[in-house]
Amino acid sequence: MKPTLVILAAGMASRYGSQKQTQSFGPSGETIMDYSIYDAIKAGFEKVVFIIREDFAENFKAIFEPKLAGKIKTDYVYQHLKAFVGEVEVPADRTKPWGTAHAVLCCKGKVNEPFAVINADDYYGTDSFVKAYDFLVNQCNEKTYSIIGYELKKTLSDFGSVSRGVCAVDANNNLTDINERTSIFRNEKGIITYEDTTGLHEVSEDSLVSMNFLCFAPGYIDFCEKKFAEFLSNESNLKNIKSEFFIPIVTGQFMKEGLGTVKVVHTSAQWFGVTYKEDAPHVQASINKLVADGVYPNNLWA
């Protein structure tokens, strides 16, 4: 069974201010997702599953179905606030989705094969999809997952702080620890810094980070279900309407509980994304350069 590409596109883009998942960046109106899907098809993926909010499903499908028809199989998963919460009372003022690992959990029953997960609004580069496909076909099993690792210095925004899963690895590139840093930025002295409840901390430019490009066997979805129940049982997670259930945290728990290993697979690809509206011109210029250099055709789906 060939692996599936799962795209996280249900986020509310609160910092960005609009539905950046469907914003055009390419010369023929391509979204960032289009480039990821194009690279995935070239690497060997034959199916893509979009995780979206049901309230913009009709518009989303109208954009993607016509151009992807006959090129790759498509399917859709809707991330609902009340999905998999059981008897837990969801706070009335909670509108933010539960996060990326909950989105993956919403794939239960739809994704039953090895799969890669990516963000809709990140450009990952051709090499990363080649590496992911190779891992999923040749190494992935229920005891061996992977993170596609990028250098931290290549993943920052000039316009505000970013969230990154910072990885620690051993001599065999196995993950030994991962910490979700939700406020990383370059300070006035040019030093990469993250802020948490204990203050400001320096972090190495060459740190490998997870950009939410990960490879899993289908059992990971069941593990997310177990961990989400634990997440909801923590009263503070319910009271904080911004608390999120992150993929890097769940993946770290899989490793720390001795259930298997997580390989950190290096990619030579350049990452860029649109965390803030001010990032958009840089993204557009970067894509235009890739087209000019012949990496992509002027019209991806012509």
Contacts in CASP RR format, 6 or more apart in sequence:
PFRMAT RR
TARGET T0000
AUTHOR 0000-0000-0000
METHOD contacts of the structure
MODEL  1
MKPTLVILAAGMASRYGSQKQTQSFGPSGETIMDYSIYDAIKAGFEKVVF
IIREDFAENFKAIFEPKLAGKIKTDYVYQHLKAFVGEVEVPADRTKPWGT
AHAVLCCKGKVNEPFAVINADDYYGTDSFVKAYDFLVNQCNEKTYSIIGY
ELKKTLSDFGSVSRGVCAVDANNNLTDINERTSIFRNEKGIITYEDTTGL
HEVSEDSLVSMNFLCFAPGYIDFCEKKFAEFLSNESNLKNIKSEFFIPIV
TGQFMKEGLGTVKVVHTSAQWFGVTYKEDAPHVQASINKLVADGVYPNNL
WA
1 113 0 8 1.000
1 114 0 8 1.000
2 44 0 8 1.000
2 45 0 8 1.000
2 46 0 8 1.000
2 47 0 8 1.000
2 113 0 8 1.000
2 137 0 8 1.000
3 45 0 8 1.000
3 113 0 8 1.000
3 114 0 8 1.000
3 115 0 8 1.000
3 116 0 8 1.000
3 133 0 8 1.000
3 136 0 8 1.000
3 137 0 8 1.000
3 140 0 8 1.000
3 215 0 8 1.000
4 45 0 8 1.000
4 47 0 8 1.000
4 48 0 8 1.000
4 49 0 8 1.000
4 111 0 8 1.000
4 113 0 8 1.000
4 114 0 8 1.000
4 115 0 8 1.000
4 116 0 8 1.000
5 36 0 8 1.000
5 37 0 8 1.000
5 40 0 8 1.000
5 45 0 8 1.000
5 47 0 8 1.000
5 48 0 8 1.000
5 49 0 8 1.000
5 115 0 8 1.000
5 116 0 8 1.000
5 118 0 8 1.000
6 48 0 8 1.000
6 49 0 8 1.000
6 51 0 8 1.000
6 104 0 8 1.000
6 107 0 8 1.000
6 111 0 8 1.000
6 115 0 8 1.000
6 116 0 8 1.000
6 117 0 8 1.000
6 118 0 8 1.000
7 33 0 8 1.000
7 36 0 8 1.000
7 37 0 8 1.000
7 48 0 8 1.000
7 49 0 8 1.000
7 50 0 8 1.000
7 51 0 8 1.000
7 117 0 8 1.000
7 118 0 8 1.000
7 119 0 8 1.000
7 120 0 8 1.000
8 51 0 8 1.000
8 100 0 8 1.000
8 103 0 8 1.000
8 104 0 8 1.000
8 117 0 8 1.000
8 118 0 8 1.000
8 119 0 8 1.000
8 120 0 8 1.000
8 212 0 8 1.000
9 21 0 8 1.000
9 33 0 8 1.000
9 50 0 8 1.000
9 51 0 8 1.000
9 52 0 8 1.000
9 60 0 8 1.000
9 120 0 8 1.000
10 51 0 8 1.000
10 52 0 8 1.000
10 53 0 8 1.000
10 78 0 8 1.000
10 79 0 8 1.000
10 97 0 8 1.000
10 103 0 8 1.000
11 21 0 8 1.000
11 53 0 8 1.000
11 97 0 8 1.000
11 99 0 8 1.000
12 95 0 8 1.000
12 96 0 8 1.000
12 97 0 8 1.000
13 19 0 8 1.000
13 20 0 8 1.000
13 21 0 8 1.000
13 121 0 8 1.000
14 96 0 8 1.000
15 275 0 8 1.000
15 276 0 8 1.000
16 121 0 8 1.000
16 274 0 8 1.000
16 275 0 8 1.000
16 276 0 8 1.000
16 277 0 8 1.000
17 277 0 8 1.000
18 277 0 8 1.000
19 56 0 8 1.000
20 121 0 8 1.000
20 274 0 8 1.000
21 31 0 8 1.000
21 33 0 8 1.000
21 52 0 8 1.000
21 60 0 8 1.000
21 120 0 8 1.000
21 121 0 8 1.000
22 31 0 8 1.000
22 59 0 8 1.000
22 60 0 8 1.000
22 63 0 8 1.000
23 31 0 8 1.000
23 274 0 8 1.000
23 280 0 8 1.000
24 30 0 8 1.000
24 31 0 8 1.000
25 31 0 8 1.000
25 32 0 8 1.000
25 280 0 8 1.000
25 283 0 8 1.000
25 284 0 8 1.000
25 287 0 8 1.000
26 34 0 8 1.000
26 284 0 8 1.000
26 287 0 8 1.000
26 288 0 8 1.000
26 291 0 8 1.000
27 287 0 8 1.000
27 288 0 8 1.000
27 291 0 8 1.000
27 298 0 8 1.000
27 299 0 8 1.000
28 298 0 8 1.000
28 299 0 8 1.000
28 300 0 8 1.000
28 301 0 8 1.000
28 302 0 8 1.000
30 287 0 8 1.000
30 300 0 8 1.000
31 63 0 8 1.000
31 120 0 8 1.000
32 120 0 8 1.000
32 121 0 8 1.000
32 122 0 8 1.000
32 123 0 8 1.000
32 273 0 8 1.000
32 274 0 8 1.000
32 283 0 8 1.000
33 64 0 8 1.000
33 120 0 8 1.000
33 121 0 8 1.000
34 67 0 8 1.000
34 300 0 8 1.000
34 301 0 8 1.000
35 123 0 8 1.000
35 125 0 8 1.000
35 287 0 8 1.000
35 296 0 8 1.000
35 300 0 8 1.000
36 118 0 8 1.000
36 122 0 8 1.000
36 123 0 8 1.000
36 124 0 8 1.000
36 129 0 8 1.000
37 48 0 8 1.000
37 68 0 8 1.000
37 72 0 8 1.000
38 296 0 8 1.000
38 300 0 8 1.000
38 301 0 8 1.000
39 124 0 8 1.000
39 125 0 8 1.000
39 126 0 8 1.000
39 128 0 8 1.000
39 129 0 8 1.000
40 48 0 8 1.000
40 72 0 8 1.000
40 116 0 8 1.000
40 129 0 8 1.000
40 133 0 8 1.000
41 71 0 8 1.000
41 72 0 8 1.000
42 126 0 8 1.000
42 129 0 8 1.000
43 126 0 8 1.000
43 129 0 8 1.000
43 130 0 8 1.000
43 132 0 8 1.000
43 133 0 8 1.000
44 133 0 8 1.000
45 72 0 8 1.000
45 116 0 8 1.000
45 129 0 8 1.000
45 133 0 8 1.000
46 72 0 8 1.000
46 73 0 8 1.000
47 72 0 8 1.000
47 73 0 8 1.000
47 74 0 8 1.000
47 75 0 8 1.000
48 68 0 8 1.000
48 72 0 8 1.000
48 73 0 8 1.000
48 74 0 8 1.000
48 75 0 8 1.000
49 74 0 8 1.000
49 75 0 8 1.000
49 76 0 8 1.000
49 77 0 8 1.000
49 107 0 8 1.000
49 110 0 8 1.000
49 111 0 8 1.000
49 115 0 8 1.000
50 60 0 8 1.000
50 64 0 8 1.000
50 74 0 8 1.000
50 75 0 8 1.000
50 76 0 8 1.000
50 77 0 8 1.000
50 120 0 8 1.000
51 76 0 8 1.000
51 77 0 8 1.000
51 78 0 8 1.000
51 79 0 8 1.000
51 103 0 8 1.000
51 104 0 8 1.000
51 106 0 8 1.000
51 107 0 8 1.000
52 60 0 8 1.000
52 76 0 8 1.000
52 77 0 8 1.000
52 78 0 8 1.000
52 79 0 8 1.000
53 78 0 8 1.000
53 79 0 8 1.000
53 97 0 8 1.000
54 78 0 8 1.000
54 80 0 8 1.000
57 76 0 8 1.000
57 78 0 8 1.000
61 76 0 8 1.000
64 74 0 8 1.000
65 74 0 8 1.000
67 300 0 8 1.000
67 301 0 8 1.000
68 74 0 8 1.000
68 301 0 8 1.000
71 301 0 8 1.000
75 110 0 8 1.000
77 103 0 8 1.000
77 106 0 8 1.000
77 107 0 8 1.000
77 110 0 8 1.000
78 106 0 8 1.000
79 97 0 8 1.000
79 98 0 8 1.000
79 102 0 8 1.000
79 103 0 8 1.000
79 106 0 8 1.000
80 106 0 8 1.000
81 90 0 8 1.000
81 94 0 8 1.000
81 95 0 8 1.000
81 97 0 8 1.000
81 98 0 8 1.000
82 90 0 8 1.000
83 102 0 8 1.000
83 105 0 8 1.000
83 106 0 8 1.000
84 102 0 8 1.000
84 105 0 8 1.000
84 106 0 8 1.000
84 108 0 8 1.000
84 225 0 8 1.000
84 228 0 8 1.000
85 232 0 8 1.000
88 232 0 8 1.000
88 238 0 8 1.000
89 238 0 8 1.000
90 238 0 8 1.000
91 238 0 8 1.000
91 239 0 8 1.000
91 241 0 8 1.000
93 241 0 8 1.000
94 241 0 8 1.000
95 241 0 8 1.000
96 241 0 8 1.000
96 242 0 8 1.000
96 244 0 8 1.000
97 103 0 8 1.000
97 244 0 8 1.000
98 228 0 8 1.000
98 244 0 8 1.000
98 245 0 8 1.000
99 244 0 8 1.000
99 245 0 8 1.000
99 246 0 8 1.000
100 117 0 8 1.000
100 212 0 8 1.000
100 244 0 8 1.000
100 245 0 8 1.000
100 246 0 8 1.000
100 247 0 8 1.000
101 224 0 8 1.000
101 227 0 8 1.000
101 228 0 8 1.000
101 245 0 8 1.000
101 246 0 8 1.000
101 247 0 8 1.000
101 249 0 8 1.000
101 250 0 8 1.000
102 224 0 8 1.000
102 228 0 8 1.000
102 245 0 8 1.000
104 117 0 8 1.000
104 216 0 8 1.000
104 220 0 8 1.000
104 221 0 8 1.000
104 224 0 8 1.000
104 247 0 8 1.000
105 221 0 8 1.000
105 224 0 8 1.000
105 225 0 8 1.000
105 228 0 8 1.000
107 115 0 8 1.000
107 221 0 8 1.000
108 221 0 8 1.000
108 222 0 8 1.000
108 225 0 8 1.000
109 221 0 8 1.000
111 218 0 8 1.000
111 221 0 8 1.000
112 218 0 8 1.000
113 218 0 8 1.000
114 136 0 8 1.000
114 137 0 8 1.000
114 140 0 8 1.000
114 215 0 8 1.000
114 216 0 8 1.000
114 217 0 8 1.000
114 218 0 8 1.000
115 136 0 8 1.000
115 215 0 8 1.000
115 216 0 8 1.000
115 218 0 8 1.000
116 129 0 8 1.000
116 132 0 8 1.000
116 133 0 8 1.000
116 136 0 8 1.000
116 213 0 8 1.000
116 214 0 8 1.000
116 215 0 8 1.000
116 216 0 8 1.000
117 212 0 8 1.000
117 213 0 8 1.000
117 214 0 8 1.000
117 215 0 8 1.000
117 216 0 8 1.000
117 247 0 8 1.000
118 124 0 8 1.000
118 212 0 8 1.000
118 213 0 8 1.000
119 211 0 8 1.000
119 212 0 8 1.000
119 213 0 8 1.000
121 273 0 8 1.000
121 274 0 8 1.000
121 275 0 8 1.000
122 211 0 8 1.000
122 212 0 8 1.000
122 213 0 8 1.000
122 271 0 8 1.000
122 272 0 8 1.000
122 273 0 8 1.000
123 271 0 8 1.000
123 272 0 8 1.000
123 273 0 8 1.000
123 283 0 8 1.000
123 286 0 8 1.000
123 287 0 8 1.000
124 148 0 8 1.000
124 211 0 8 1.000
124 213 0 8 1.000
124 267 0 8 1.000
124 269 0 8 1.000
124 271 0 8 1.000
125 267 0 8 1.000
125 269 0 8 1.000
125 270 0 8 1.000
125 271 0 8 1.000
126 269 0 8 1.000
126 295 0 8 1.000
127 267 0 8 1.000
127 268 0 8 1.000
127 269 0 8 1.000
128 148 0 8 1.000
128 213 0 8 1.000
128 267 0 8 1.000
128 269 0 8 1.000
131 148 0 8 1.000
131 265 0 8 1.000
131 266 0 8 1.000
131 267 0 8 1.000
132 146 0 8 1.000
132 148 0 8 1.000
132 213 0 8 1.000
132 215 0 8 1.000
132 265 0 8 1.000
135 146 0 8 1.000
135 215 0 8 1.000
135 263 0 8 1.000
135 265 0 8 1.000
136 215 0 8 1.000
139 146 0 8 1.000
139 263 0 8 1.000
140 146 0 8 1.000
140 215 0 8 1.000
140 216 0 8 1.000
140 217 0 8 1.000
141 217 0 8 1.000
142 217 0 8 1.000
142 219 0 8 1.000
143 259 0 8 1.000
143 260 0 8 1.000
143 261 0 8 1.000
144 217 0 8 1.000
144 260 0 8 1.000
144 261 0 8 1.000
144 262 0 8 1.000
144 263 0 8 1.000
145 214 0 8 1.000
145 215 0 8 1.000
145 216 0 8 1.000
145 217 0 8 1.000
145 220 0 8 1.000
145 251 0 8 1.000
145 254 0 8 1.000
145 260 0 8 1.000
145 261 0 8 1.000
145 262 0 8 1.000
145 263 0 8 1.000
146 214 0 8 1.000
146 215 0 8 1.000
146 262 0 8 1.000
146 263 0 8 1.000
146 264 0 8 1.000
146 265 0 8 1.000
147 167 0 8 1.000
147 175 0 8 1.000
147 178 0 8 1.000
147 210 0 8 1.000
147 213 0 8 1.000
147 214 0 8 1.000
147 215 0 8 1.000
147 251 0 8 1.000
147 262 0 8 1.000
147 263 0 8 1.000
147 264 0 8 1.000
147 265 0 8 1.000
148 210 0 8 1.000
148 211 0 8 1.000
148 213 0 8 1.000
148 214 0 8 1.000
148 215 0 8 1.000
148 265 0 8 1.000
148 267 0 8 1.000
149 167 0 8 1.000
149 208 0 8 1.000
149 209 0 8 1.000
149 210 0 8 1.000
149 211 0 8 1.000
149 213 0 8 1.000
149 264 0 8 1.000
149 265 0 8 1.000
149 266 0 8 1.000
149 267 0 8 1.000
150 208 0 8 1.000
150 209 0 8 1.000
150 211 0 8 1.000
150 267 0 8 1.000
150 269 0 8 1.000
150 271 0 8 1.000
151 205 0 8 1.000
151 206 0 8 1.000
151 207 0 8 1.000
151 208 0 8 1.000
151 209 0 8 1.000
152 164 0 8 1.000
152 166 0 8 1.000
152 184 0 8 1.000
152 192 0 8 1.000
152 203 0 8 1.000
152 204 0 8 1.000
152 205 0 8 1.000
152 206 0 8 1.000
152 207 0 8 1.000
152 208 0 8 1.000
152 209 0 8 1.000
153 192 0 8 1.000
153 205 0 8 1.000
153 206 0 8 1.000
154 270 0 8 1.000
154 271 0 8 1.000
155 162 0 8 1.000
155 164 0 8 1.000
155 209 0 8 1.000
155 211 0 8 1.000
155 271 0 8 1.000
156 162 0 8 1.000
156 184 0 8 1.000
156 185 0 8 1.000
156 186 0 8 1.000
156 192 0 8 1.000
157 273 0 8 1.000
157 275 0 8 1.000
157 276 0 8 1.000
157 278 0 8 1.000
157 279 0 8 1.000
158 278 0 8 1.000
158 279 0 8 1.000
158 282 0 8 1.000
159 275 0 8 1.000
159 276 0 8 1.000
159 278 0 8 1.000
159 279 0 8 1.000
160 185 0 8 1.000
160 275 0 8 1.000
160 276 0 8 1.000
161 182 0 8 1.000
161 183 0 8 1.000
161 184 0 8 1.000
161 185 0 8 1.000
161 195 0 8 1.000
162 184 0 8 1.000
162 185 0 8 1.000
162 275 0 8 1.000
163 180 0 8 1.000
163 181 0 8 1.000
163 182 0 8 1.000
163 183 0 8 1.000
163 184 0 8 1.000
164 180 0 8 1.000
164 181 0 8 1.000
164 184 0 8 1.000
164 209 0 8 1.000
164 210 0 8 1.000
164 211 0 8 1.000
165 178 0 8 1.000
165 179 0 8 1.000
165 180 0 8 1.000
165 181 0 8 1.000
165 209 0 8 1.000
165 210 0 8 1.000
165 248 0 8 1.000
166 178 0 8 1.000
166 179 0 8 1.000
166 180 0 8 1.000
166 181 0 8 1.000
166 194 0 8 1.000
166 203 0 8 1.000
166 207 0 8 1.000
166 208 0 8 1.000
166 209 0 8 1.000
167 175 0 8 1.000
167 177 0 8 1.000
167 178 0 8 1.000
167 207 0 8 1.000
167 208 0 8 1.000
167 209 0 8 1.000
167 210 0 8 1.000
167 264 0 8 1.000
168 175 0 8 1.000
168 176 0 8 1.000
168 177 0 8 1.000
168 178 0 8 1.000
169 175 0 8 1.000
169 176 0 8 1.000
169 208 0 8 1.000
169 264 0 8 1.000
170 176 0 8 1.000
173 263 0 8 1.000
173 264 0 8 1.000
173 265 0 8 1.000
173 266 0 8 1.000
174 261 0 8 1.000
174 262 0 8 1.000
174 263 0 8 1.000
174 264 0 8 1.000
175 251 0 8 1.000
175 252 0 8 1.000
175 255 0 8 1.000
175 261 0 8 1.000
175 262 0 8 1.000
175 263 0 8 1.000
175 264 0 8 1.000
176 255 0 8 1.000
177 252 0 8 1.000
178 210 0 8 1.000
178 248 0 8 1.000
178 249 0 8 1.000
178 251 0 8 1.000
178 252 0 8 1.000
178 255 0 8 1.000
180 246 0 8 1.000
180 248 0 8 1.000
180 249 0 8 1.000
181 194 0 8 1.000
181 196 0 8 1.000
181 203 0 8 1.000
182 196 0 8 1.000
183 194 0 8 1.000
183 195 0 8 1.000
183 196 0 8 1.000
184 192 0 8 1.000
184 193 0 8 1.000
184 194 0 8 1.000
184 203 0 8 1.000
185 192 0 8 1.000
185 193 0 8 1.000
185 194 0 8 1.000
185 195 0 8 1.000
186 192 0 8 1.000
186 193 0 8 1.000
187 193 0 8 1.000
187 200 0 8 1.000
191 202 0 8 1.000
192 202 0 8 1.000
192 203 0 8 1.000
192 204 0 8 1.000
192 205 0 8 1.000
193 200 0 8 1.000
193 201 0 8 1.000
193 202 0 8 1.000
193 203 0 8 1.000
194 200 0 8 1.000
194 201 0 8 1.000
194 203 0 8 1.000
195 201 0 8 1.000
208 264 0 8 1.000
208 266 0 8 1.000
210 247 0 8 1.000
210 248 0 8 1.000
210 251 0 8 1.000
211 271 0 8 1.000
212 247 0 8 1.000
212 248 0 8 1.000
214 247 0 8 1.000
214 251 0 8 1.000
215 265 0 8 1.000
220 254 0 8 1.000
223 250 0 8 1.000
223 254 0 8 1.000
223 259 0 8 1.000
224 250 0 8 1.000
227 245 0 8 1.000
227 250 0 8 1.000
227 253 0 8 1.000
228 245 0 8 1.000
231 237 0 8 1.000
231 245 0 8 1.000
232 238 0 8 1.000
236 243 0 8 1.000
237 243 0 8 1.000
237 245 0 8 1.000
251 262 0 8 1.000
252 262 0 8 1.000
254 260 0 8 1.000
254 262 0 8 1.000
255 261 0 8 1.000
255 262 0 8 1.000
270 286 0 8 1.000
272 279 0 8 1.000
272 282 0 8 1.000
272 283 0 8 1.000
272 286 0 8 1.000
273 279 0 8 1.000
273 283 0 8 1.000
274 280 0 8 1.000
274 283 0 8 1.000
287 296 0 8 1.000
290 296 0 8 1.000
291 297 0 8 1.000
291 298 0 8 1.000
END
